[in-house]
Amino acid sequence: MIKNTDVENNLTVINPEITEVIDKISGAILPVKEIIGSDYDKVIKLRVELLTFIKRNEPRYICPLCHTPVYLVCRHKTRHFFCRHTIDDGRCTVDTRGNMSEAEINARKYNGAKESEAHKQMKKIIAESLKADGRFKDIAIEQVWKSQEHGEWKKPDVYAIFDDRIRIVFEIQLSTTFLRVIVERKEFYLKEGGLLCWIFKEIKEEYPRLMQDDIFYNNNCNLFLASEETLHVSNKQKRLFLKCCWFEPVIENQEIVNTWKNEIVPFDQLTFDHEQQRIFFFDYDCEKHKLTQQLARERFEQFWLSNNSNLDLDEISQELQELIDFFSKHNILLFTQYDLHNDGLTSLLNALYSAKYGKPIGYKFRKLIQIAHQMENGHKKYLKIFGWALRIYGRDEQIKREDSSGKWANKVDKFRPLMQSNDEKYQHDGSFDQFISFLFPELAERLGKL
């Protein structure tokens, strides 16, 4: 079901010609608005994915009327998307193509750009930059690369072998290229064991062209530029340098936002992801994953601490549902695997948050030492990890100060040997280890050893 907020921000064009598609995997009939959605990052990646499947003769979505494969097209001015047939020959009642074919438009724009002086100058800059770095061999401009198995061929702008083992091609982009060209080249070099690096002359940060987005979002949010400036640095350092532009995610007001970064970087410091045909300097996907998990932990902690005096989940069902929706939105399904009504989980979470903040959480106690007694009296199976939490969060001295009667110290003297001898009463219960490791990553390593 599409939420109201998703409808308001949906990236589908108004009144699309194709309103539904059939999912070839599940057989379900899906509204186009549902598969496009409101996440620009995801829909850009979906564009590449759909054409990749079509290129492999394994289309993901087909038209429910004529069963022709469909892919996503974007209207440049509005940045809204719609589905288009791969073939419009009259077999379907829906016509999604204009008078000029995609091949005709592509030939005029793409080939025209390749004949421009700017394109020739860019090829020269790349080739000269490679020659400055002795680790590049067999440098060639527009040398035909023939496939030994499929009879296909490509003529990359610049070709070279790096470190005597990595076959790299540099494709220069100056103007709009259809997504089909991008996918075809990516698939060709993937099958041939080559590595494809797209190079731009300039990048418009505020309103980047769609072609840049297709490459950018599918290259771990990294793009590369070459210029007289990067050529100068390459010649001076005797290493290939390119200018990298990337998104760096940060958390602002409990949301992840992207900040624009750029730097001239050495080619040998880039990450080569052969499997996904990606070359990048900054690992955006990894950093965003870390921040997403951090944000999810913070949201859960805020929820738990704000309701620690009233954990009647039925009464706070709306707030709980919002939390569940947040976790689901970010594909963190771990949260839904545990029952927050479980007394053991509730006690364990309260104990660990108490250790973290140095004060009772979820109990009407006044001191942290009372939590320690509570755990030893009623939850011995979680006492080991609670003890490690006290140590990791620096609460040992606080416990000693609050243990004025010495009762806790006496208890420790008695149960410590039992723990060391693996007494059954003190055996750690790992039922919630995965959830606890997520919420308290600083405890995860110790949990793995219990």
Buried (B, 14 or more C-beta within 10 A) or exposed (E): EEEEEBEEEBBBBEEBBBBBBBEBEEEEEBEBBBBBBBBBBBBBBBBBBBBBBBBEEEBBBBBBBBEBBBBBBBEEEEBBBBBBBBEBEEEBEBEBBEEEEBEEEBEEBBEEBBEEEEBBBBBEBBBBBBBBBEBBEEBBBEBEBEEEEEEEEBEBBBBBBBEEEBBBBBBBBBBBBBBBBBBBBBBBBBEBEBBBBBBBBEBEEEEBBBBBBBBBBBBBBBBBBBBEEBBBBBBEEEBBBBBBBBBBBEEEEEEBEBEEEBEBBBBEEBEBBEEEBBBBBBBBBEBBBEBBBEBBBEBBBEBBBEBBEEBEBEEBEEEBEEBEEBBEEBEBEBBEEBEBEEEBBBBBBBBBBBBBBBBBBBBEBEBBBBBBBBBBEEBBBBBBBBBBBBEBBEBEEBBEEBBEEEEBEEBBEEBEEEBEEEEEEBEBBEBBBBBBBBBBEEBBEBBEEE
